């Protein structure tokens, strides 16, 4: 039986570790990670086409006009978007696609793909979250403050997600395994197995004919 594609949306506060968790899931389980496009500048160590596609704002807005994104949003003065073609090609092939996106985009995805699995990743506390943001050393105190204020707004959207997962300090593997178990369990839901159910019915009828 060909397995239907699964769309997994992972969001979380800046500094909660959603990027690290997403890449770990890809490395261990072979999921596909959709590379987002952004108008912000690359951070140290980020690679074009692996971490993000970095675009000028003019180019980003042009793609919006051509319906090139499944979703896009403006976050802390920059645009972020999910290219459409990559995601739809992987889903048609039966793969599991992870979208690591902001809350605005996640809710738009759920409107277009009702079967998408929405997960929100949080740090254990606001204190830990701020410590992680400051520890990056890549953002000014003003930007850290903006991200913390934005987290207050994002917390209001958590009830719209399907699952909440805490990324504890030093327990990345546990967080990753918990998410993997959620994805696998969701795949066994009756409403996601209609094709398999039809195959079972047909094979049973054939076995007694």
LOVEX-681061 format. One record per residue: x, y, z of N, C-alpha, C in turn; residue number from 1. Coordinates in steps of 0.02 Angstrom, whole numbers, plus 32768, in hexadecimal, padded with zeros to 4 digits. Example, Ala and Ser with C-alpha at 12.3 -4.5 7.8 and 13.67 -1.06 7.14 Angstrom:
<pts>
<<8294, 7EE4, 8186>, <8267, 7F1F, 8186>, <8294, 7F5B, 8186>, 1>
<<8282, 7F90, 8162>, <82AC, 7FCB, 8165>, <8285, 8002, 818A>, 2>
</pts>
This chain:
<pts>
<<802A, 7FC4, 8000>, <8000, 8000, 8000>, <802B, 803E, 8000>, 1>
<<801A, 806E, 7FD7>, <803E, 80AD, 7FD6>, <8024, 80D9, 800E>, 2>
<<8052, 80F1, 8037>, <8040, 811A, 8070>, <8032, 8161, 805A>, 3>
<<7FFE, 817F, 8074>, <7FEF, 81C4, 8061>, <8021, 81F3, 8083>, 4>
<<802F, 822B, 8063>, <805E, 825B, 807F>, <8045, 8279, 80C0>, 5>
<<8074, 828C, 80EB>, <8063, 82AB, 812B>, <8084, 82EF, 812F>, 6>
<<805D, 8321, 8142>, <8076, 8365, 8149>, <8079, 8376, 8193>, 7>
<<80B5, 8385, 81AB>, <80C0, 8393, 81F2>, <80D8, 83DB, 81FA>, 8>
<<80B4, 8402, 821F>, <80C6, 8448, 822A>, <80E3, 844F, 8270>, 9>
<<8120, 8467, 8274>, <8141, 8472, 82B5>, <814C, 84BD, 82BF>, 10>
<<812E, 84D7, 82F2>, <8137, 851E, 8305>, <8151, 8520, 834D>, 11>
<<8162, 855C, 8363>, <8179, 8564, 83A7>, <8197, 85A8, 83B2>, 12>
<<81A2, 85B8, 83F0>, <81C1, 85F8, 83FF>, <8208, 85FA, 83E3>, 13>
<<821E, 8635, 83CE>, <8264, 863D, 83BA>, <8290, 862B, 83F6>, 14>
<<82BE, 85FC, 83EC>, <82E8, 85E5, 8422>, <82D0, 85A4, 8442>, 15>
<<8296, 858B, 842D>, <827C, 854D, 844A>, <82A0, 850F, 842D>, 16>
<<82C2, 8518, 83F4>, <82E7, 84E0, 83D7>, <82C4, 84BC, 83A0>, 17>
<<8292, 84DC, 8381>, <826B, 84B9, 834D>, <8296, 84A7, 8310>, 18>
<<82C6, 84D2, 82FF>, <82F1, 84C3, 82C6>, <831E, 8487, 82D4>, 19>
<<833A, 8484, 830F>, <8365, 844C, 8322>, <833E, 840B, 8323>, 20>
<<8302, 840D, 833F>, <82D8, 83D1, 8342>, <82C4, 83BA, 82FC>, 21>
<<82B1, 83E8, 82D2>, <829C, 83D7, 828E>, <82D4, 83B5, 8267>, 22>
<<8310, 83D1, 826C>, <8349, 83B3, 8248>, <835B, 836E, 8264>, 23>
<<8354, 8366, 82A6>, <8362, 8325, 82C4>, <8330, 82F0, 82AB>, 24>
<<82F1, 8302, 82A3>, <82BF, 82D4, 8288>, <82CF, 82C0, 8241>, 25>
<<82E6, 82F0, 8219>, <82F8, 82E1, 81D4>, <8334, 82B2, 81D1>, 26>
<<8366, 82BF, 81FB>, <83A3, 8296, 81FB>, <8395, 824E, 8211>, 27>
<<836A, 8245, 8243>, <835F, 8202, 825E>, <832A, 81DA, 8239>, 28>
<<82F5, 81FC, 8222>, <82BC, 81D8, 8206>, <82B1, 81E4, 81BB>, 29>
<<82D9, 820D, 819D>, <82D4, 8217, 8155>, <8299, 8241, 813F>, 30>
<<827C, 8266, 816D>, <8247, 8294, 8159>, <8264, 82CA, 812C>, 31>
<<8238, 82EA, 8106>, <824E, 8322, 80DC>, <823F, 8363, 8100>, 32>
<<8271, 838F, 8103>, <8268, 83D0, 8122>, <8262, 8405, 80EC>, 33>
<<8228, 8425, 80E9>, <821E, 845A, 80B8>, <8249, 8496, 80CC>, 34>
<<8272, 84AD, 809F>, <829D, 84E7, 80AC>, <8276, 8527, 809F>, 35>
<<826F, 854F, 80D3>, <824A, 858D, 80CD>, <8273, 85C3, 80AA>, 36>
<<8250, 85F5, 8092>, <8270, 862F, 8074>, <8268, 866A, 80A3>, 37>
<<829B, 8694, 80A8>, <8297, 86CD, 80D5>, <82BB, 8709, 80B9>, 38>
<<82A7, 8744, 80D1>, <82C9, 8782, 80BC>, <82FC, 8799, 80F0>, 39>
<<8303, 8774, 8127>, <8335, 878A, 8159>, <837B, 8775, 8143>, 40>
<<83AD, 8793, 8162>, <83F2, 8782, 8153>, <8405, 873F, 8173>, 41>
<<8432, 8719, 8152>, <8447, 86D9, 8170>, <846C, 86E3, 81B2>, 42>
<<8460, 86B6, 81E1>, <8488, 86B6, 821E>, <84C9, 8690, 8210>, 43>
<<84F9, 8698, 823B>, <8539, 8676, 8232>, <852F, 862A, 8230>, 44>
<<854B, 860B, 81FC>, <8546, 85C3, 81F4>, <850B, 85AB, 81CC>, 45>
<<84DA, 85D5, 81BF>, <84A0, 85C1, 8197>, <84B3, 85BB, 814D>, 46>
<<8496, 858A, 812C>, <84A9, 857A, 80E7>, <846C, 8585, 80B9>, 47>
<<8477, 85A8, 8083>, <8443, 85B4, 8050>, <842A, 8572, 8034>, 48>
<<83E8, 8569, 8035>, <83CA, 852D, 801A>, <83C5, 84F4, 804B>, 49>
<<83E8, 84F9, 8084>, <83E3, 84C5, 80B8>, <83BC, 84E0, 80F4>, 50>
<<83D0, 8519, 810D>, <83AD, 8537, 8145>, <8372, 8561, 812D>, 51>
<<837F, 858C, 80FC>, <834C, 85B6, 80DD>, <8362, 85C6, 8096>, 52>
<<8332, 85DD, 806E>, <8341, 8600, 8031>, <833E, 864A, 8042>, 53>
<<8375, 866D, 803C>, <8378, 86B4, 804F>, <836B, 86DF, 8012>, 54>
<<8337, 8708, 8016>, <8322, 8731, 7FDC>, <831A, 877A, 7FEF>, 55>
<<8323, 87A5, 7FBE>, <8313, 87EB, 7FC8>, <82C7, 87F2, 7FCC>, 56>
<<82B0, 8825, 7FEF>, <8269, 882E, 7FF9>, <8243, 8835, 7FB7>, 57>
<<8261, 8856, 7F87>, <8242, 885F, 7F46>, <8234, 881C, 7F24>, 58>
<<8265, 87EF, 7F28>, <825E, 87AC, 7F09>, <8228, 8784, 7F2E>, 59>
<<8227, 878A, 7F71>, <81F6, 8766, 7F98>, <81AF, 877C, 7F86>, 60>
<<81A5, 87BD, 7F81>, <8163, 87D8, 7F71>, <814D, 87C3, 7F2B>, 61>
<<817C, 87BC, 7EFE>, <816C, 87A6, 7EBA>, <8151, 875E, 7EBB>, 62>
<<816F, 8734, 7EE4>, <8158, 86EF, 7EEA>, <8112, 86EB, 7F09>, 63>
<<8103, 8718, 7F35>, <80BF, 871B, 7F51>, <808D, 8727, 7F19>, 64>
<<809E, 8755, 7EED>, <8072, 8766, 7EB5>, <8067, 8729, 7E87>, 65>
<<8099, 86FD, 7E82>, <8094, 86C2, 7E57>, <8078, 8685, 7E7C>, 66>
<<805E, 868F, 7EB8>, <8042, 8658, 7EE0>, <8076, 8621, 7EED>, 67>
<<80B3, 8637, 7EF8>, <80E9, 8607, 7F01>, <80F1, 85EC, 7F48>, 68>
<<80C7, 8604, 7F77>, <80CC, 85ED, 7FBC>, <808B, 85CC, 7FD3>, 69>
<<8091, 8597, 7FFB>, <8057, 857B, 801C>, <8040, 85AB, 8052>, 70>
<<8071, 85C9, 8074>, <8063, 85FB, 80A7>, <809F, 862A, 80AC>, 71>
<<8091, 8664, 80C5>, <80C8, 8693, 80D4>, <80B0, 86C1, 810B>, 72>
<<80E0, 86DF, 812E>, <80CF, 870C, 8165>, <8109, 873C, 8171>, 73>
<<80FA, 8773, 8191>, <812D, 87A3, 81A5>, <8138, 879B, 81F0>, 74>
<<8177, 8791, 8204>, <8188, 8784, 8249>, <81C6, 87AD, 825C>, 75>
<<81C0, 87D8, 828E>, <81F7, 8802, 82A7>, <821B, 8823, 826C>, 76>
<<81F5, 8846, 8243>, <8210, 8871, 820D>, <8227, 884C, 81CF>, 77>
<<821C, 880A, 81CB>, <8231, 87E5, 8190>, <81FA, 87B5, 8179>, 78>
<<81FC, 87A4, 8138>, <81CD, 8773, 811C>, <81E9, 872D, 8120>, 79>
<<81BC, 86FC, 812A>, <81CC, 86B5, 8128>, <8195, 8692, 8100>, 80>
<<81A8, 8662, 80D6>, <8175, 863F, 80AF>, <8188, 85F8, 809E>, 81>
<<8156, 85CF, 808F>, <8160, 8588, 807D>, <8154, 857F, 8033>, 82>
<<8189, 8570, 800C>, <8180, 8564, 7FC3>, <814F, 852B, 7FB6>, 83>
<<8122, 8535, 7F88>, <80EB, 8506, 7F7C>, <8101, 84C5, 7F5B>, 84>
<<812A, 84C8, 7F27>, <8138, 848D, 7EFD>, <8158, 8454, 7F24>, 85>
<<818A, 8464, 7F4D>, <81AE, 8431, 7F73>, <817E, 8407, 7F9D>, 86>
<<8153, 842A, 7FC2>, <8125, 8408, 7FF0>, <80F5, 83DB, 7FCB>, 87>
<<80D6, 83F6, 7F97>, <80A2, 83CF, 7F74>, <80C0, 8393, 7F4F>, 88>
<<80FD, 839A, 7F35>, <811D, 8361, 7F14>, <812C, 8329, 7F45>, 89>
<<8145, 833A, 7F81>, <8155, 8307, 7FB4>, <8116, 82E4, 7FCD>, 90>
<<80E1, 830A, 7FD7>, <80A3, 82EC, 7FEF>, <8086, 82BB, 7FBC>, 91>
<<8089, 82CE, 7F7D>, <806F, 82A2, 7F48>, <8097, 8260, 7F46>, 92>
<<80D7, 8264, 7F57>, <8102, 8229, 7F57>, <80F9, 81FE, 7F96>, 93>
<<80CF, 8216, 7FC5>, <80C3, 81EF, 8001>, <80F2, 81FD, 803A>, 94>
<<8119, 8232, 8036>, <814B, 8240, 806A>, <812E, 8267, 80A4>, 95>
<<8156, 826B, 80D9>, <8146, 8295, 8113>, <816C, 82D6, 810D>, 96>
<<8149, 830D, 810C>, <8168, 834E, 8103>, <8160, 8377, 8142>, 97>
<<8197, 8390, 815C>, <8196, 83BC, 8196>, <819C, 8404, 8180>, 98>
<<816F, 842D, 8198>, <8172, 8475, 818D>, <8182, 8496, 81D0>, 99>
<<81BA, 84B7, 81D3>, <81CD, 84DC, 8210>, <81BB, 8525, 8203>, 100>
<<8182, 853B, 821D>, <8168, 857D, 820C>, <814A, 85A0, 8248>, 101>
<<8140, 85E2, 8240>, <8123, 860A, 8275>, <80D8, 85FD, 827B>, 102>
<<80BC, 8615, 82B2>, <8077, 8605, 82C2>, <8045, 861F, 828F>, 103>
<<8053, 865A, 8273>, <8025, 8675, 8240>, <801F, 8645, 8206>, 104>
<<8058, 862E, 81ED>, <8058, 8600, 81B5>, <803A, 85BD, 81C6>, 105>
<<8045, 85A5, 8204>, <802B, 8563, 8218>, <7FDF, 8562, 8213>, 106>
<<7FBF, 8596, 8229>, <7F76, 8598, 8227>, <7F5C, 859C, 81DF>, 107>
<<7F82, 85BC, 81B4>, <7F6F, 85BE, 816D>, <7F76, 8578, 814D>, 108>
<<7FAA, 8554, 8162>, <7FB4, 8510, 8149>, <7F79, 84E3, 815C>, 109>
<<7F62, 84E9, 819A>, <7F2A, 84C0, 81B2>, <7EEB, 84CD, 818A>, 110>
<<7EE2, 850A, 8173>, <7EA8, 851B, 814A>, <7EAB, 84F7, 8107>, 111>
<<7EE7, 84F3, 80E9>, <7EEF, 84D4, 80A7>, <7EF5, 8488, 80AC>, 112>
<<7F14, 8470, 80E2>, <7F20, 8428, 80EA>, <7F05, 8413, 812F>, 113>
<<7EC4, 8404, 8133>, <7EA5, 83F4, 8174>, <7EC5, 83B9, 8198>, 114>
<<7EE5, 838B, 8172>, <7F03, 8351, 8192>, <7F4A, 835D, 81AB>, 115>
<<7F64, 8399, 81A1>, <7FA7, 83A9, 81B9>, <7FAB, 83A2, 8205>, 116>
<<7FE4, 8389, 821D>, <7FEF, 8380, 8265>, <8015, 83BE, 827F>, 117>
<<7FF6, 83E3, 82AC>, <8014, 8420, 82C5>, <8032, 8415, 830B>, 118>
<<8074, 8420, 8311>, <8096, 8419, 8351>, <80B7, 845B, 8366>, 119>
<<80B0, 846B, 83A5>, <80CF, 84A8, 83C0>, <8105, 8494, 83F2>, 120>
<<8142, 84AE, 83E8>, <8179, 849E, 8415>, <8187, 84DA, 8443>, 121>
<<818D, 84CC, 8483>, <819B, 8500, 84B4>, <81D9, 84EF, 84DC>, 122>
<<81F9, 8522, 84F8>, <822E, 8518, 8529>, <820D, 850C, 856E>, 123>
<<8232, 84F3, 859F>, <8213, 84E5, 85E1>, <81F8, 8524, 8604>, 124>
<<8216, 855F, 85F6>, <8200, 859C, 8617>, <8216, 85D8, 85EF>, 125>
<<81FA, 8612, 85FF>, <820D, 8651, 85DE>, <8256, 8661, 85ED>, 126>
<<826D, 8651, 8629>, <82B3, 865D, 863C>, <82E3, 8637, 860F>, 127>
<<82D3, 85F7, 8604>, <82FD, 85CE, 85D8>, <82FB, 85E8, 8591>, 128>
<<82C0, 85FB, 857B>, <82B8, 8615, 8537>, <82E4, 8652, 852C>, 129>
<<82E1, 8681, 855A>, <8309, 86BE, 8553>, <8354, 86AF, 8556>, 130>
<<8366, 867F, 8580>, <83AD, 866B, 8585>, <83C6, 864F, 8543>, 131>
<<839C, 8627, 8522>, <83B0, 860A, 84E2>, <83B8, 8640, 84AD>, 132>
<<838A, 866F, 84AB>, <838E, 86A5, 847A>, <83CC, 86D0, 8485>, 133>
<<83D9, 86E0, 84C3>, <8415, 8708, 84D4>, <8454, 86E2, 84C5>, 134>
<<8453, 86A1, 84D2>, <848E, 8677, 84C8>, <84A3, 866E, 8481>, 135>
<<8475, 867B, 8452>, <8487, 8676, 840B>, <84BF, 86A6, 83F9>, 136>
<<84BB, 86E1, 8417>, <84ED, 8715, 8409>, <84E7, 8733, 83C4>, 137>
<<84AE, 8727, 83A3>, <84A6, 8740, 835E>, <8475, 8779, 8359>, 138>
<<8453, 8789, 8391>, <8420, 87BD, 8390>, <842A, 87F0, 83C7>, 139>
<<8418, 882D, 83B9>, <841E, 8863, 83EB>, <83EB, 885A, 8422>, 140>
<<83F4, 887E, 8458>, <83C5, 887C, 8490>, <8380, 8892, 8478>, 141>
<<837E, 88C0, 8449>, <833E, 88D9, 842F>, <8318, 88A1, 840A>, 142>
<<833D, 887B, 83E1>, <831D, 8844, 83BC>, <8306, 880D, 83EC>, 143>
<<832F, 87FE, 841F>, <831B, 87CB, 8450>, <82DA, 87E1, 8472>, 144>
<<82D6, 8821, 8483>, <8299, 883B, 84A3>, <825D, 8834, 8474>, 145>
<<8268, 8842, 8433>, <8232, 883C, 8402>, <8219, 87F4, 83FE>, 146>
<<8248, 87C5, 83FF>, <8236, 877E, 83FA>, <8211, 8767, 8439>, 147>
<<8224, 8780, 8473>, <8200, 876D, 84B0>, <81BA, 878A, 84B0>, 148>
<<81B3, 87C7, 8498>, <8170, 87E5, 8494>, <8145, 87C0, 8461>, 149>
<<8165, 87AB, 842B>, <8141, 8785, 83F8>, <812A, 8742, 8415>, 150>
<<8153, 8724, 8441>, <8141, 86E4, 8460>, <8101, 86EA, 8488>, 151>
<<80F6, 8724, 84A8>, <80B8, 872F, 84CD>, <807C, 8729, 849E>, 152>
<<8082, 8745, 8462>, <804D, 8741, 8431>, <8045, 86FA, 8417>, 153>
<<807D, 86D9, 840A>, <807A, 8695, 83EF>, <8059, 8664, 8420>, 154>
<<8063, 866F, 8460>, <8046, 8643, 8493>, <7FFA, 8641, 848E>, 155>
<<7FDD, 8676, 8473>, <7F94, 8678, 846D>, <7F7A, 8647, 8438>, 156>
<<7FA7, 8632, 840A>, <7F91, 8606, 83D3>, <7F9A, 85BB, 83E4>, 157>
<<7FBB, 85AC, 841B>, <7FCA, 8565, 842B>, <7F8B, 8539, 842B>, 158>
<<7F52, 8551, 8444>, <7F16, 8525, 8444>, <7EFE, 8510, 83FE>, 159>
<<7F16, 8532, 83CA>, <7F03, 851F, 8386>, <7F2D, 84E6, 836B>, 160>
<<7F61, 84D3, 838E>, <7F8D, 849C, 8379>, <7F71, 8459, 8392>, 161>
<<7F8A, 8423, 8375>, <7F74, 83E0, 8389>, <7F9B, 83C6, 83C4>, 162>
<<7FDD, 83D8, 83C8>, <8008, 83BD, 83FC>, <8038, 83F2, 8415>, 163>
<<8049, 83EE, 8455>, <807B, 841A, 8474>, <80B3, 83EE, 8490>, 164>
<<80F1, 83FE, 847C>, <812B, 83D7, 8491>, <815E, 8406, 84B1>, 165>
<<8178, 83F2, 84EB>, <81AA, 841A, 850E>, <81F1, 8401, 84FE>, 166>
<<821B, 842E, 84E6>, <8261, 841D, 84D7>, <828C, 842E, 8514>, 167>
<<8293, 83FD, 8541>, <82B8, 8407, 857F>, <8303, 840E, 8571>, 168>
<<8326, 842D, 859F>, <836E, 8435, 8599>, <8390, 83F0, 8599>, 169>
<<83BA, 83E5, 8566>, <83E1, 83A7, 8563>, <83B8, 8369, 8552>, 170>
<<837A, 8372, 853B>, <834F, 8339, 852C>, <8334, 833C, 84E5>, 171>
<<835E, 834F, 84B7>, <8349, 8355, 8471>, <832F, 8313, 8457>, 172>
<<8352, 82DB, 8467>, <833D, 829A, 844D>, <82F6, 8288, 8465>, 173>
<<82E7, 8298, 84A3>, <82A4, 8288, 84BD>, <826F, 82B1, 8499>, 174>
<<827E, 82F0, 848D>, <824F, 831C, 846A>, <8243, 8302, 8423>, 175>
<<8279, 82EF, 8402>, <8275, 82D5, 83BD>, <824C, 8294, 83BB>, 176>
<<825A, 8267, 83E9>, <8237, 8227, 83EA>, <81EC, 8230, 83F8>, 177>
<<81DD, 825F, 8423>, <8197, 826D, 8433>, <8171, 8284, 83F4>, 178>
<<8192, 82B0, 83CE>, <8172, 82C9, 8390>, <816B, 8291, 835D>, 179>
<<819F, 8267, 8357>, <819C, 822F, 8328>, <8162, 8200, 8339>, 180>
<<8159, 81F3, 837A>, <8122, 81C7, 838F>, <80DE, 81E6, 837F>, 181>
<<80D9, 8227, 8386>, <809B, 824A, 8375>, <808C, 8242, 832B>, 182>
<<80BE, 824C, 8301>, <80B5, 8247, 82B9>, <809F, 8201, 82A5>, 183>
<<80C0, 81CE, 82C1>, <80B0, 8189, 82B1>, <806A, 8177, 82C9>, 184>
<<8058, 818D, 8305>, <8016, 817E, 8320>, <7FDF, 819E, 82F6>, 185>
<<7FEB, 81DC, 82E0>, <7FBA, 81FF, 82B8>, <7FAE, 81DB, 8275>, 186>
<<7FE2, 81BA, 825C>, <7FDC, 8195, 821D>, <7FAD, 815A, 8222>, 187>
<<7FA0, 8143, 825F>, <7F75, 8108, 8269>, <7F2C, 811B, 8275>, 188>
<<7F1D, 815A, 8275>, <7ED8, 816F, 827F>, <7EAC, 8155, 8245>, 189>
<<7E70, 8140, 8255>, <7E43, 8123, 8223>, <7E39, 8152, 81E8>, 190>
<<7E30, 8192, 81F7>, <7E22, 81C0, 81C0>, <7E5E, 81CD, 8193>, 191>
<<7E99, 81B3, 81A6>, <7ED4, 81B9, 817C>, <7EE3, 8177, 8157>, 192>
<<7EB9, 8145, 8162>, <7EC7, 8102, 8147>, <7E90, 80EA, 8119>, 193>
<<7E6C, 8117, 80F9>, <7E34, 8103, 80CE>, <7E49, 80D4, 8096>, 194>
<<7E82, 80E2, 8076>, <7E98, 80B8, 803F>, <7EA7, 8071, 8057>, 195>
<<7EC8, 806C, 8091>, <7ED9, 802B, 80AD>, <7E99, 8004, 80BF>, 196>
<<7E69, 8027, 80DB>, <7E2A, 8007, 80ED>, <7E08, 7FEA, 80AF>, 197>
<<7E08, 8011, 8078>, <7DEA, 7FF9, 803A>, <7E0E, 7FBB, 8020>, 198>
<<7E51, 7FBC, 8025>, <7E79, 7F83, 800E>, <7E69, 7F44, 8038>, 199>
<<7E63, 7F4D, 8079>, <7E52, 7F14, 80A5>, <7E0E, 7EF7, 8093>, 200>
<<7DDD, 7F22, 8088>, <7D9A, 7F0C, 8076>, <7D9C, 7EE5, 8034>, 201>
<<7DBF, 7F00, 8003>, <7DC2, 7EE0, 7FC1>, <7DE4, 7E9B, 7FC6>, 202>
<<7E1D, 7E99, 7FEB>, <7E42, 7E5A, 7FEF>, <7E19, 7E25, 8015>, 203>
<<7DF2, 7E3A, 8047>, <7DC9, 7E0A, 806B>, <7D92, 7DEC, 803E>, 204>
<<7D74, 7E18, 8016>, <7D40, 7E00, 7FE8>, <7D5E, 7DD0, 7FB4>, 205>
<<7D9A, 7DE0, 7F9C>, <7DBA, 7DB5, 7F6B>, <7DCD, 7D71, 7F89>, 206>
<<7DDE, 7D72, 7FCA>, <7DF4, 7D33, 7FE9>, <7DBC, 7D00, 7FF0>, 207>
<<7D7F, 7D15, 7FED>, <7D47, 7CE6, 7FF5>, <7D1E, 7CDE, 7FB5>, 208>
<<7D33, 7CFD, 7F80>, <7D0D, 7CF9, 7F41>, <7D1F, 7CB9, 7F1B>, 209>
</pts>
